[in-house]
Amino acid sequence: MASANMEIPHSQLSDEALRAIIEEFISREGSEYGLIEYSFEEKVSHVIKQLERGEVVVTFDAVSETCNLMPSR
């Protein structure tokens, strides 16, 4: 079965929608940053910078109707 994921340019999302996707991702992933503890706001900032650098992309899965963050290919 073909993948139903499509990439959504983060710049086309409202600030509120993008932040909700990032917050949900961080909460779900339980991101481990090693020896340094980062606040939730710092984690959000890190993800935004990764999106801006093109290291991470927003994807939408049409089957489950959910968004996710994935490393860019």
Biopython code that builds the backbone (N, CA, C, O; Angstrom):
import numpy as np
from Bio.PDB.StructureBuilder import StructureBuilder

atoms = [
    (1, "MET", "N", (0.833, -1.181, 0.000)),
    (1, "MET", "CA", (0.000, 0.000, 0.000)),
    (1, "MET", "C", (0.879, 1.246, 0.000)),
    (1, "MET", "O", (1.844, 1.311, 0.761)),
    (2, "ALA", "N", (0.572, 2.222, -0.825)),
    (2, "ALA", "CA", (1.347, 3.447, -0.917)),
    (2, "ALA", "C", (1.160, 4.291, 0.335)),
    (2, "ALA", "O", (0.108, 4.251, 0.974)),
    (3, "SER", "N", (2.184, 5.048, 0.674)),
    (3, "SER", "CA", (2.123, 5.922, 1.831)),
    (3, "SER", "C", (1.125, 7.042, 1.589)),
    (3, "SER", "O", (1.065, 7.613, 0.500)),
    (4, "ALA", "N", (0.348, 7.346, 2.608)),
    (4, "ALA", "CA", (-0.635, 8.414, 2.503)),
    (4, "ALA", "C", (-0.098, 9.714, 3.095)),
    (4, "ALA", "O", (-0.831, 10.699, 3.191)),
    (5, "ASN", "N", (1.186, 9.727, 3.496)),
    (5, "ASN", "CA", (1.777, 10.913, 4.100)),
    (5, "ASN", "C", (2.123, 11.944, 3.047)),
    (5, "ASN", "O", (2.677, 11.621, 1.997)),
    (6, "MET", "N", (1.787, 13.197, 3.345)),
    (6, "MET", "CA", (2.226, 14.276, 2.483)),
    (6, "MET", "C", (2.843, 15.363, 3.343)),
    (6, "MET", "O", (2.417, 15.604, 4.472)),
    (7, "GLU", "N", (3.848, 16.009, 2.788)),
    (7, "GLU", "CA", (4.553, 17.053, 3.511)),
    (7, "GLU", "C", (3.777, 18.362, 3.419)),
    (7, "GLU", "O", (3.279, 18.739, 2.358)),
    (8, "ILE", "N", (3.687, 19.044, 4.561)),
    (8, "ILE", "CA", (3.016, 20.337, 4.634)),
    (8, "ILE", "C", (4.081, 21.386, 4.974)),
    (8, "ILE", "O", (4.720, 21.283, 6.021)),
    (9, "PRO", "N", (4.286, 22.386, 4.121)),
    (9, "PRO", "CA", (5.256, 23.438, 4.476)),
    (9, "PRO", "C", (4.832, 24.133, 5.772)),
    (9, "PRO", "O", (3.715, 24.640, 5.876)),
    (10, "HIS", "N", (5.728, 24.150, 6.750)),
    (10, "HIS", "CA", (5.368, 24.716, 8.057)),
    (10, "HIS", "C", (4.980, 26.185, 7.944)),
    (10, "HIS", "O", (4.221, 26.691, 8.771)),
    (11, "SER", "N", (5.493, 26.870, 6.933)),
    (11, "SER", "CA", (5.191, 28.288, 6.756)),
    (11, "SER", "C", (3.737, 28.517, 6.323)),
    (11, "SER", "O", (3.240, 29.641, 6.395)),
    (12, "GLN", "N", (3.062, 27.466, 5.878)),
    (12, "GLN", "CA", (1.663, 27.592, 5.461)),
    (12, "GLN", "C", (0.689, 27.345, 6.611)),
    (12, "GLN", "O", (-0.521, 27.493, 6.444)),
    (13, "LEU", "N", (1.209, 26.974, 7.765)),
    (13, "LEU", "CA", (0.362, 26.734, 8.936)),
    (13, "LEU", "C", (0.281, 27.998, 9.786)),
    (13, "LEU", "O", (1.228, 28.784, 9.827)),
    (14, "SER", "N", (-0.835, 28.189, 10.454)),
    (14, "SER", "CA", (-0.935, 29.306, 11.394)),
    (14, "SER", "C", (0.029, 29.038, 12.552)),
    (14, "SER", "O", (0.402, 27.895, 12.813)),
    (15, "ASP", "N", (0.423, 30.106, 13.236)),
    (15, "ASP", "CA", (1.312, 29.948, 14.390)),
    (15, "ASP", "C", (0.691, 29.021, 15.423)),
    (15, "ASP", "O", (1.384, 28.204, 16.029)),
    (16, "GLU", "N", (-0.616, 29.150, 15.624)),
    (16, "GLU", "CA", (-1.309, 28.337, 16.624)),
    (16, "GLU", "C", (-1.305, 26.856, 16.231)),
    (16, "GLU", "O", (-1.059, 25.986, 17.067)),
    (17, "ALA", "N", (-1.578, 26.578, 14.957)),
    (17, "ALA", "CA", (-1.604, 25.188, 14.498)),
    (17, "ALA", "C", (-0.215, 24.567, 14.584)),
    (17, "ALA", "O", (-0.069, 23.429, 15.028)),
    (18, "LEU", "N", (0.801, 25.306, 14.162)),
    (18, "LEU", "CA", (2.164, 24.783, 14.210)),
    (18, "LEU", "C", (2.580, 24.511, 15.647)),
    (18, "LEU", "O", (3.156, 23.463, 15.941)),
    (19, "ARG", "N", (2.295, 25.436, 16.533)),
    (19, "ARG", "CA", (2.665, 25.229, 17.938)),
    (19, "ARG", "C", (1.948, 24.015, 18.526)),
    (19, "ARG", "O", (2.547, 23.252, 19.284)),
    (20, "ALA", "N", (0.677, 23.831, 18.186)),
    (20, "ALA", "CA", (-0.065, 22.670, 18.691)),
    (20, "ALA", "C", (0.572, 21.369, 18.215)),
    (20, "ALA", "O", (0.676, 20.415, 18.986)),
    (21, "ILE", "N", (0.999, 21.317, 16.958)),
    (21, "ILE", "CA", (1.657, 20.122, 16.420)),
    (21, "ILE", "C", (2.970, 19.870, 17.151)),
    (21, "ILE", "O", (3.272, 18.738, 17.527)),
    (22, "ILE", "N", (3.753, 20.936, 17.353)),
    (22, "ILE", "CA", (5.046, 20.801, 18.040)),
    (22, "ILE", "C", (4.837, 20.352, 19.486)),
    (22, "ILE", "O", (5.524, 19.445, 19.956)),
    (23, "GLU", "N", (3.898, 20.975, 20.190)),
    (23, "GLU", "CA", (3.653, 20.610, 21.596)),
    (23, "GLU", "C", (3.199, 19.162, 21.723)),
    (23, "GLU", "O", (3.645, 18.441, 22.615)),
    (24, "GLU", "N", (2.313, 18.742, 20.830)),
    (24, "GLU", "CA", (1.837, 17.355, 20.868)),
    (24, "GLU", "C", (2.993, 16.396, 20.600)),
    (24, "GLU", "O", (3.106, 15.363, 21.260)),
    (25, "PHE", "N", (3.842, 16.724, 19.652)),
    (25, "PHE", "CA", (4.990, 15.882, 19.323)),
    (25, "PHE", "C", (5.934, 15.764, 20.522)),
    (25, "PHE", "O", (6.354, 14.664, 20.881)),
    (26, "ILE", "N", (6.263, 16.893, 21.133)),
    (26, "ILE", "CA", (7.185, 16.878, 22.273)),
    (26, "ILE", "C", (6.594, 16.060, 23.420)),
    (26, "ILE", "O", (7.296, 15.260, 24.038)),
    (27, "SER", "N", (5.313, 16.256, 23.705)),
    (27, "SER", "CA", (4.667, 15.522, 24.792)),
    (27, "SER", "C", (4.628, 14.026, 24.520)),
    (27, "SER", "O", (4.860, 13.214, 25.415)),
    (28, "ARG", "N", (4.329, 13.672, 23.268)),
    (28, "ARG", "CA", (4.218, 12.257, 22.892)),
    (28, "ARG", "C", (5.575, 11.577, 22.861)),
    (28, "ARG", "O", (5.718, 10.439, 23.308)),
    (29, "GLU", "N", (6.565, 12.274, 22.336)),
    (29, "GLU", "CA", (7.882, 11.672, 22.164)),
    (29, "GLU", "C", (8.651, 11.570, 23.474)),
    (29, "GLU", "O", (9.537, 10.725, 23.599)),
    (30, "GLY", "N", (8.334, 12.410, 24.450)),
    (30, "GLY", "CA", (9.108, 12.384, 25.689)),
    (30, "GLY", "C", (10.576, 12.607, 25.404)),
    (30, "GLY", "O", (11.435, 11.905, 25.937)),
    (31, "SER", "N", (10.861, 13.578, 24.569)),
    (31, "SER", "CA", (12.209, 13.844, 24.058)),
    (31, "SER", "C", (13.271, 13.793, 25.142)),
    (31, "SER", "O", (13.131, 14.419, 26.193)),
    (32, "GLU", "N", (14.315, 13.056, 24.884)),
    (32, "GLU", "CA", (15.447, 12.924, 25.792)),
    (32, "GLU", "C", (16.601, 13.739, 25.219)),
    (32, "GLU", "O", (17.046, 13.499, 24.097)),
    (33, "TYR", "N", (17.069, 14.684, 25.986)),
    (33, "TYR", "CA", (18.118, 15.582, 25.510)),
    (33, "TYR", "C", (19.473, 15.322, 26.165)),
    (33, "TYR", "O", (20.383, 16.139, 26.026)),
    (34, "GLY", "N", (19.625, 14.230, 26.859)),
    (34, "GLY", "CA", (20.930, 13.910, 27.437)),
    (34, "GLY", "C", (21.141, 14.548, 28.797)),
    (34, "GLY", "O", (20.227, 14.587, 29.622)),
    (35, "LEU", "N", (22.341, 15.046, 29.028)),
    (35, "LEU", "CA", (22.714, 15.558, 30.341)),
    (35, "LEU", "C", (22.070, 16.892, 30.677)),
    (35, "LEU", "O", (21.918, 17.222, 31.854)),
    (36, "ILE", "N", (21.689, 17.663, 29.671)),
    (36, "ILE", "CA", (21.121, 18.982, 29.908)),
    (36, "ILE", "C", (19.592, 18.893, 29.914)),
    (36, "ILE", "O", (18.984, 18.334, 29.001)),
    (37, "GLU", "N", (18.987, 19.456, 30.962)),
    (37, "GLU", "CA", (17.531, 19.511, 31.040)),
    (37, "GLU", "C", (17.065, 20.789, 30.359)),
    (37, "GLU", "O", (17.565, 21.872, 30.664)),
    (38, "TYR", "N", (16.107, 20.672, 29.435)),
    (38, "TYR", "CA", (15.548, 21.827, 28.756)),
    (38, "TYR", "C", (14.100, 22.004, 29.187)),
    (38, "TYR", "O", (13.382, 21.030, 29.409)),
    (39, "SER", "N", (13.682, 23.262, 29.301)),
    (39, "SER", "CA", (12.284, 23.540, 29.617)),
    (39, "SER", "C", (11.435, 23.195, 28.395)),
    (39, "SER", "O", (11.955, 23.015, 27.294)),
    (40, "PHE", "N", (10.140, 23.108, 28.603)),
    (40, "PHE", "CA", (9.226, 22.822, 27.497)),
    (40, "PHE", "C", (9.353, 23.896, 26.418)),
    (40, "PHE", "O", (9.368, 23.587, 25.226)),
    (41, "GLU", "N", (9.444, 25.163, 26.841)),
    (41, "GLU", "CA", (9.576, 26.271, 25.881)),
    (41, "GLU", "C", (10.874, 26.159, 25.079)),
    (41, "GLU", "O", (10.887, 26.452, 23.883)),
    (42, "GLU", "N", (11.957, 25.740, 25.722)),
    (42, "GLU", "CA", (13.221, 25.561, 25.003)),
    (42, "GLU", "C", (13.102, 24.441, 23.976)),
    (42, "GLU", "O", (13.640, 24.549, 22.874)),
    (43, "LYS", "N", (12.403, 23.369, 24.331)),
    (43, "LYS", "CA", (12.200, 22.268, 23.386)),
    (43, "LYS", "C", (11.392, 22.737, 22.177)),
    (43, "LYS", "O", (11.715, 22.393, 21.040)),
    (44, "VAL", "N", (10.333, 23.530, 22.425)),
    (44, "VAL", "CA", (9.537, 24.077, 21.324)),
    (44, "VAL", "C", (10.426, 24.922, 20.426)),
    (44, "VAL", "O", (10.368, 24.802, 19.203)),
    (45, "SER", "N", (11.243, 25.772, 21.021)),
    (45, "SER", "CA", (12.155, 26.634, 20.262)),
    (45, "SER", "C", (13.129, 25.812, 19.419)),
    (45, "SER", "O", (13.401, 26.157, 18.269)),
    (46, "HIS", "N", (13.649, 24.732, 19.985)),
    (46, "HIS", "CA", (14.576, 23.866, 19.240)),
    (46, "HIS", "C", (13.893, 23.274, 18.008)),
    (46, "HIS", "O", (14.483, 23.238, 16.928)),
    (47, "VAL", "N", (12.665, 22.814, 18.166)),
    (47, "VAL", "CA", (11.935, 22.213, 17.043)),
    (47, "VAL", "C", (11.659, 23.266, 15.970)),
    (47, "VAL", "O", (11.801, 22.987, 14.780)),
    (48, "ILE", "N", (11.267, 24.474, 16.383)),
    (48, "ILE", "CA", (11.025, 25.543, 15.409)),
    (48, "ILE", "C", (12.293, 25.824, 14.607)),
    (48, "ILE", "O", (12.231, 25.993, 13.389)),
    (49, "LYS", "N", (13.423, 25.875, 15.272)),
    (49, "LYS", "CA", (14.697, 26.118, 14.569)),
    (49, "LYS", "C", (15.010, 24.974, 13.607)),
    (49, "LYS", "O", (15.514, 25.215, 12.510)),
    (50, "GLN", "N", (14.721, 23.733, 14.001)),
    (50, "GLN", "CA", (14.940, 22.593, 13.110)),
    (50, "GLN", "C", (14.042, 22.688, 11.880)),
    (50, "GLN", "O", (14.470, 22.352, 10.776)),
    (51, "LEU", "N", (12.806, 23.142, 12.059)),
    (51, "LEU", "CA", (11.893, 23.343, 10.924)),
    (51, "LEU", "C", (12.441, 24.422, 9.994)),
    (51, "LEU", "O", (12.446, 24.256, 8.775)),
    (52, "GLU", "N", (12.902, 25.525, 10.577)),
    (52, "GLU", "CA", (13.426, 26.634, 9.780)),
    (52, "GLU", "C", (14.679, 26.237, 8.997)),
    (52, "GLU", "O", (14.901, 26.728, 7.890)),
    (53, "ARG", "N", (15.494, 25.352, 9.566)),
    (53, "ARG", "CA", (16.712, 24.891, 8.881)),
    (53, "ARG", "C", (16.426, 23.765, 7.890)),
    (53, "ARG", "O", (17.319, 23.345, 7.154)),
    (54, "GLY", "N", (15.193, 23.278, 7.868)),
    (54, "GLY", "CA", (14.838, 22.203, 6.954)),
    (54, "GLY", "C", (15.260, 20.827, 7.423)),
    (54, "GLY", "O", (15.274, 19.885, 6.632)),
    (55, "GLU", "N", (15.606, 20.691, 8.696)),
    (55, "GLU", "CA", (16.025, 19.402, 9.247)),
    (55, "GLU", "C", (14.829, 18.522, 9.594)),
    (55, "GLU", "O", (14.936, 17.296, 9.641)),
    (56, "VAL", "N", (13.688, 19.168, 9.836)),
    (56, "VAL", "CA", (12.454, 18.488, 10.228)),
    (56, "VAL", "C", (11.339, 19.031, 9.342)),
    (56, "VAL", "O", (11.344, 20.206, 8.977)),
    (57, "VAL", "N", (10.377, 18.164, 8.996)),
    (57, "VAL", "CA", (9.229, 18.579, 8.198)),
    (57, "VAL", "C", (7.937, 18.165, 8.896)),
    (57, "VAL", "O", (7.914, 17.225, 9.691)),
    (58, "VAL", "N", (6.865, 18.886, 8.580)),
    (58, "VAL", "CA", (5.532, 18.536, 9.062)),
    (58, "VAL", "C", (4.907, 17.628, 8.011)),
    (58, "VAL", "O", (4.919, 17.946, 6.822)),
    (59, "THR", "N", (4.363, 16.500, 8.453)),
    (59, "THR", "CA", (3.673, 15.601, 7.533)),
    (59, "THR", "C", (2.228, 15.442, 7.973)),
    (59, "THR", "O", (1.899, 15.592, 9.150)),
    (60, "PHE", "N", (1.367, 15.134, 7.002)),
    (60, "PHE", "CA", (-0.036, 14.863, 7.277)),
    (60, "PHE", "C", (-0.350, 13.489, 6.735)),
    (60, "PHE", "O", (-0.081, 13.196, 5.570)),
    (61, "ASP", "N", (-0.923, 12.640, 7.581)),
    (61, "ASP", "CA", (-1.319, 11.291, 7.188)),
    (61, "ASP", "C", (-2.819, 11.316, 6.901)),
    (61, "ASP", "O", (-3.633, 11.474, 7.810)),
    (62, "ALA", "N", (-3.173, 11.157, 5.619)),
    (62, "ALA", "CA", (-4.576, 11.234, 5.208)),
    (62, "ALA", "C", (-5.410, 10.081, 5.756)),
    (62, "ALA", "O", (-6.619, 10.225, 5.939)),
    (63, "VAL", "N", (-4.784, 8.950, 6.017)),
    (63, "VAL", "CA", (-5.525, 7.796, 6.534)),
    (63, "VAL", "C", (-5.969, 8.046, 7.977)),
    (63, "VAL", "O", (-7.142, 7.882, 8.311)),
    (64, "SER", "N", (-5.024, 8.444, 8.825)),
    (64, "SER", "CA", (-5.355, 8.684, 10.236)),
    (64, "SER", "C", (-5.765, 10.132, 10.505)),
    (64, "SER", "O", (-6.213, 10.464, 11.602)),
    (65, "GLU", "N", (-5.609, 10.988, 9.496)),
    (65, "GLU", "CA", (-5.919, 12.410, 9.608)),
    (65, "GLU", "C", (-5.167, 13.055, 10.769)),
    (65, "GLU", "O", (-5.744, 13.787, 11.575)),
    (66, "THR", "N", (-3.854, 12.765, 10.837)),
    (66, "THR", "CA", (-3.010, 13.315, 11.883)),
    (66, "THR", "C", (-1.767, 13.950, 11.280)),
    (66, "THR", "O", (-1.335, 13.594, 10.184)),
    (67, "CYS", "N", (-1.204, 14.896, 12.018)),
    (67, "CYS", "CA", (0.060, 15.526, 11.624)),
    (67, "CYS", "C", (1.170, 14.963, 12.487)),
    (67, "CYS", "O", (0.944, 14.506, 13.608)),
    (68, "ASN", "N", (2.371, 15.006, 11.940)),
    (68, "ASN", "CA", (3.539, 14.521, 12.685)),
    (68, "ASN", "C", (4.739, 15.326, 12.230)),
    (68, "ASN", "O", (4.692, 16.003, 11.203)),
    (69, "LEU", "N", (5.812, 15.250, 12.996)),
    (69, "LEU", "CA", (7.090, 15.846, 12.629)),
    (69, "LEU", "C", (8.046, 14.707, 12.311)),
    (69, "LEU", "O", (8.147, 13.731, 13.054)),
    (70, "MET", "N", (8.743, 14.851, 11.194)),
    (70, "MET", "CA", (9.663, 13.790, 10.744)),
    (70, "MET", "C", (10.985, 14.438, 10.321)),
    (70, "MET", "O", (11.000, 15.588, 9.880)),
    (71, "PRO", "N", (12.093, 13.700, 10.454)),
    (71, "PRO", "CA", (13.339, 14.204, 9.883)),
    (71, "PRO", "C", (13.167, 14.353, 8.373)),
    (71, "PRO", "O", (12.516, 13.528, 7.732)),
    (72, "SER", "N", (13.751, 15.408, 7.811)),
    (72, "SER", "CA", (13.666, 15.578, 6.362)),
    (72, "SER", "C", (14.533, 14.527, 5.691)),
    (72, "SER", "O", (15.484, 14.023, 6.289)),
    (73, "ARG", "N", (14.207, 14.202, 4.463)),
    (73, "ARG", "CA", (14.940, 13.133, 3.764)),
    (73, "ARG", "C", (16.003, 13.695, 2.891)),
    (73, "ARG", "O", (16.719, 12.945, 2.228)),
]
sb = StructureBuilder()
sb.init_structure("model")
sb.init_model(0)
sb.init_chain("A")
sb.init_seg("    ")
for serial, (resi, resn, name, xyz) in enumerate(atoms, 1):
    if name == "N":
        sb.init_residue(resn, " ", resi, " ")
    sb.init_atom(name, np.array(xyz, "f"), 0.0, 1.0, " ", f" {name:<3s}", serial, name[0])
structure = sb.get_structure()
